[in-house]
Amino acid sequence: MPFGYFTTVVVLAVCTSCALWPRVPEQTRPKSTTFWLGFMVNELPFLGAFVLAASTVLAAAQGDLLTRLGVVGAAIAAVTVVGLVVVARRALPAREVMDRAVPGAAPGARRPWARIVLWPVPFPSWSVRRHRNIAYAEGGRFHRLDVYRRRRGTPDGPTFVHFHGGAFRSGGKSREARPLLTRLAQQGWVCISANYRLTPHATFPDQLVDAKQVIAWVRGDGAGYGADGDVVIVSGSSAGGHIASMLALTINDPTLQPGFEAADTTVSAAVPLYGYLGPIDTRGLPSSPHDHVHEAAPPFLVVHGDHDSLVIARDAEAFVDHVRSVSSSAVAFAELPGAQHDFDFFHSLRFEAVIDGIERFARSVVAAQRAAGS
């Protein structure tokens, strides 16, 4: 009996269903089960189709499709393929959405179909050198960062700093946004991915203090790695999006820089990706980016998925509306059709479009800042 084939097909069918219908609009609390089951398929539908095709060919070669269970499995596989096509088509408008949010042509903008379809998992690029586990402060592994820079030639771009997600409880600097960091480093940027203290070792604002130490490091020791301290753009995924937003909204606040009050923690712009933008502590200092919005806030590019079942899109929309109503700087918002949480792990159809948009946004920030300083 083809139990192996049938099980494979059913698992992929369930994951595809969760990708298609995460029950986001009416949810009142995060749907983590839906997220975990549908996450991979939502970003890698081509891989799902390959697995289905290979399993079906193998089952046919073994004669399993001639059994009743095999026929049922093949029928489920056919329906699942249709679902995977829908998932893939739903990612296509991401490029148009990013183009509307950040108009202009990105240098080298393209859809690398071979990479997207055949090899979407991020692997180290020979053209990019990664300096690992550099200490930016005392405190062990929580105060370490990696620097990405192109292997040949001197960096000639600004500095891009990314903070990982994990609900302030888990995660690390080697996880999210690696395709983005690699692309920007290949373009001559210096990219930094940093750890920070996690619960239960930290309470707010410890995470933000650590992030500010990273910015201070960029303007100090970062020069030895080619980092440009004049233009620093910060980004983050999920919880890291909260940190990046708070960095942009609390520039040079001495109460958040204990022991390094005089350090310059200015950032030029913030790019939260599927960021959690609410409070993380109801005691003491207000811990939501909403509470720190002001007229002189730097530019923002907020990118979120309309199918995010962990941090729903309307929370990001509310933040964008608030910043636009107060800040004098540009605030761009891209709501990605069909995107779940954690859409920045792979060289997916969706994230490649997002990377192009981020590059356009960052270059516009650099141009505006340099024009203002000339």
Residue pairs with C-beta under 8 A, 6 or more apart in sequence:
1 64
1 67
1 69
2 59
2 62
2 64
2 65
2 67
2 69
2 70
2 73
3 69
5 55
5 56
5 58
5 59
5 64
5 70
5 73
6 69
6 70
6 72
6 73
8 51
8 52
8 55
9 52
9 55
9 73
9 74
9 76
9 77
9 80
10 73
10 76
12 41
12 48
12 51
12 52
12 77
12 80
13 76
13 77
13 79
13 80
13 83
14 37
15 37
15 38
15 40
15 41
15 48
16 38
16 41
16 48
16 80
16 83
16 84
16 87
17 38
17 83
18 33
18 34
18 35
18 37
18 38
18 41
19 38
19 39
19 41
19 42
19 45
19 83
19 87
19 340
20 38
20 83
20 86
20 87
22 31
22 34
22 35
22 38
22 307
22 309
22 340
23 31
23 34
23 309
24 31
24 306
24 307
24 308
24 309
24 312
24 313
27 309
27 312
30 309
30 310
30 311
31 309
31 310
32 309
32 310
34 309
35 309
35 310
35 340
35 341
35 342
38 340
39 340
39 341
39 342
40 47
40 48
41 48
41 84
41 87
42 87
42 307
42 338
42 339
42 340
42 343
43 120
43 340
43 342
43 343
43 345
43 346
43 348
43 350
43 351
44 120
44 346
44 348
45 84
45 85
45 87
45 88
45 91
46 84
46 88
46 116
46 117
46 120
47 120
48 80
48 84
49 81
49 84
52 77
52 80
52 81
52 84
55 77
56 65
56 74
56 77
59 65
59 70
59 73
59 74
64 70
64 73
65 71
65 73
65 74
87 338
88 349
90 337
90 338
91 337
91 338
91 339
91 348
91 349
91 350
92 349
93 337
94 336
94 337
94 339
94 349
94 350
94 353
94 354
95 111
95 353
95 356
97 334
97 335
97 336
97 337
97 353
98 303
98 334
98 353
98 354
98 356
98 357
99 357
100 334
101 301
101 303
101 332
101 333
101 334
101 357
102 301
102 332
102 334
102 357
102 358
102 360
102 361
102 364
103 360
104 360
104 364
105 360
106 356
106 357
106 359
106 360
106 363
107 187
107 359
107 363
108 187
109 356
109 359
111 349
111 352
111 353
112 347
112 352
115 347
115 352
116 347
116 348
116 349
116 352
119 347
120 346
120 347
120 348
121 346
121 347
122 178
122 179
122 182
122 345
122 346
122 347
124 130
125 182
125 186
126 151
127 150
127 151
127 152
127 186
128 148
128 149
128 150
128 151
128 182
128 185
128 186
129 148
129 149
129 150
129 151
130 146
130 147
130 148
131 146
131 147
131 149
131 225
132 146
133 141
133 144
133 145
133 146
134 144
134 145
134 146
134 147
134 221
135 143
135 144
136 143
136 144
136 145
136 194
136 213
136 214
136 217
136 221
137 143
137 210
137 213
137 217
139 197
141 195
142 195
142 196
142 197
142 198
142 201
142 202
142 210
143 195
143 196
143 197
143 210
143 213
144 173
144 194
144 195
145 173
145 192
145 193
145 194
145 195
145 214
145 217
146 173
146 174
146 192
146 193
146 194
147 190
147 191
147 192
147 222
147 225
147 227
148 181
148 182
148 184
148 185
148 190
148 191
148 192
148 193
149 155
149 185
149 189
149 190
149 191
149 225
149 226
150 185
150 186
150 187
150 188
153 188
154 226
155 188
155 189
155 190
155 226
155 227
155 228
156 188
157 184
157 187
157 188
157 189
157 190
157 228
157 366
158 189
158 190
158 228
158 230
158 231
158 232
158 233
158 268
158 362
158 366
159 189
159 190
159 191
159 192
159 218
159 222
159 227
159 228
159 229
159 231
159 232
159 233
160 181
160 184
160 189
160 190
160 191
160 192
160 232
160 233
160 234
160 235
160 362
161 191
161 192
161 193
161 194
161 214
161 215
161 218
161 232
161 233
161 234
161 235
161 244
161 267
162 176
162 177
162 180
162 181
162 191
162 192
162 193
162 194
162 234
162 235
162 236
162 237
162 240
163 193
163 194
163 196
163 211
163 234
163 235
163 236
163 237
163 239
163 240
163 243
163 244
164 171
164 172
164 173
164 175
164 176
164 193
164 195
164 236
164 237
164 239
164 240
165 171
165 175
165 176
165 236
165 237
165 238
165 239
165 240
165 241
165 274
165 342
166 172
166 175
166 198
166 238
166 239
167 238
167 239
167 276
168 198
168 199
168 202
168 207
168 239
168 280
169 198
169 199
170 198
171 198
171 239
171 240
172 195
173 193
173 194
173 195
174 193
175 345
176 237
176 238
176 240
176 273
176 342
176 344
176 345
177 193
177 235
177 237
177 273
177 344
178 345
179 344
179 346
179 347
179 351
179 352
179 355
180 235
180 344
180 351
180 354
180 355
180 358
181 191
181 193
183 355
183 359
184 191
184 359
184 362
185 191
187 359
190 222
190 225
190 226
190 227
190 228
192 214
192 218
192 222
192 227
194 210
194 211
194 214
195 210
196 202
196 206
196 207
196 210
196 211
196 214
196 243
197 206
197 207
197 210
198 207
202 210
203 281
204 280
204 281
204 284
204 285
204 287
205 256
205 285
205 287
207 239
207 243
208 243
208 246
208 247
208 250
208 256
209 256
209 257
209 258
211 234
211 243
211 244
211 246
211 247
212 247
212 256
212 257
212 260
212 263
212 265
213 260
215 232
215 234
215 247
215 263
215 264
215 265
215 266
215 267
216 257
216 260
216 263
216 264
216 265
218 227
218 229
218 232
219 229
219 232
219 263
219 264
220 263
222 229
223 229
229 264
230 369
231 268
231 365
231 366
231 369
231 370
232 266
232 267
232 268
233 267
233 268
233 269
233 270
233 271
233 362
233 365
234 244
234 247
234 248
234 267
234 269
234 270
234 271
235 241
235 244
235 270
235 271
235 272
235 273
235 358
236 242
236 243
236 244
236 245
236 271
236 272
236 273
236 275
237 273
237 274
237 275
237 342
237 344
238 273
238 274
238 275
238 276
238 310
238 311
238 341
238 342
239 275
239 276
240 272
240 273
240 275
241 272
241 273
241 274
241 275
241 276
241 277
242 272
242 275
242 276
242 277
242 278
242 280
242 289
244 270
244 271
244 272
244 275
245 270
245 272
245 275
245 277
245 289
245 300
245 319
246 289
246 292
247 265
247 267
247 270
248 267
248 269
248 270
248 297
248 298
248 300
249 289
249 292
249 293
249 294
249 297
250 256
250 292
251 265
251 266
251 267
251 298
252 264
252 265
252 266
254 261
255 285
257 263
257 265
267 298
268 298
268 299
268 365
268 366
268 369
269 298
269 299
269 300
269 301
269 361
269 362
269 365
270 298
270 299
270 300
270 301
271 300
271 301
271 302
271 303
271 358
271 361
271 362
272 300
272 302
272 303
272 316
273 303
273 304
273 343
273 344
273 354
274 303
274 304
274 305
274 308
274 310
274 311
274 316
274 339
274 341
274 342
274 343
274 344
275 302
275 304
275 311
275 316
276 311
276 315
277 288
277 289
277 290
277 311
277 315
277 316
277 319
278 288
278 290
278 315
279 286
279 287
279 288
279 291
280 287
280 288
281 287
286 292
289 319
290 318
290 319
290 322
293 322
293 323
293 326
293 327
294 326
294 327
295 326
295 327
295 328
296 327
296 328
296 329
297 323
297 326
297 327
297 329
298 329
299 329
299 330
299 331
299 332
299 361
299 365
299 368
300 320
300 323
300 327
300 329
300 330
300 331
300 332
301 332
301 333
301 334
301 357
301 358
301 361
302 316
302 319
302 320
302 331
302 332
302 333
302 334
303 333
303 334
303 336
303 354
303 357
303 358
304 311
304 313
304 316
304 317
304 333
304 334
304 335
304 336
304 339
305 313
305 335
305 336
305 338
305 339
305 340
305 341
305 343
306 313
306 335
306 336
306 337
306 338
306 339
307 338
307 339
307 340
308 339
308 340
308 341
309 340
309 341
310 341
311 341
313 335
316 333
316 335
317 333
317 335
320 331
320 333
323 331
324 331
332 361
334 354
334 357
336 343
336 350
336 354
338 350
339 350
343 350
343 351
343 354
344 351
344 354
345 351
